[in-house]
């Protein structure tokens, strides 16, 4: 029987051994700090998160403010 768990993962729970494979999930789980399934310890494939690229950083431009992009909320 083939082994279903792969060593190619972004994050793995050391308790329940559940794995997540995308960088976006790894970023979210770093913020969360624990396994959402069992509250166990998380093992990250890359211990140091990649710094955001210069293009990803926003300027202090007011045109990028949420109310300018999404519009004024209606109640």
N, C-alpha and C positions, 0 to 999 in steps of 0.2 A: 504494500500500500504506500503510495507516495506521501511524503511529508507536506502538509498543506501550508504550514507557516514558512514564510520567506524571510531571509535576512535582509531583503531590500525593503526597508521601512523608513518612515520619517520619525515616527514616535511609536513606542511600545510600552504598554503597562507591564510592570514587573510582577504584579499580583495576578491579574486575570489573563495576561499575555495577549490582549487585544492589540491590534496594530492599526495605525493610520498612515497613509502613504503620501499625502500631499503636503507641500510646504505651507499652504494656507491653514490646514488643520494643525500643523506643528506650531505655527504662530499663535493660533487661538488657544491651544493647549498650554503653551508657555504662560499665557496670561491667566488661564484657569489654575494651573499649578498642580492638578491632580487628575486622575482618571475619572471621567464623568460617569462611568459605569459602576466602578467599585471603590472609588476614592483612593486607589493605590498610587504608588510612586511611578512617575513616568521616566522612561529612558529615551533620550533624544539621540538620533543618529549623529547629528552635528551639534555639538554642545554649545557652540557660539553662534547665535543667529547672525545672518548676514546683515551688515549695515544697509540702510536704505540708500538707493542710488540717488545721485544729485537730481535726476529728473523726477524722482518720486517725492522729493521734498517740495512742499508748497511754499510759495512766496507769501509775503504778508499782503497780497493783493486782495482787496475786498470783493472782487468779482468771484472769488472762489468760496465766499461765505455761503453756508447752507441755504439761507433764505434767498440768496441771489441765484442759486442753481435750481432749487426746488420750488421757489415761489413763496409767497406769504401764505402761511397756513390759514385754512378756513375753519371756522367753528360752526 
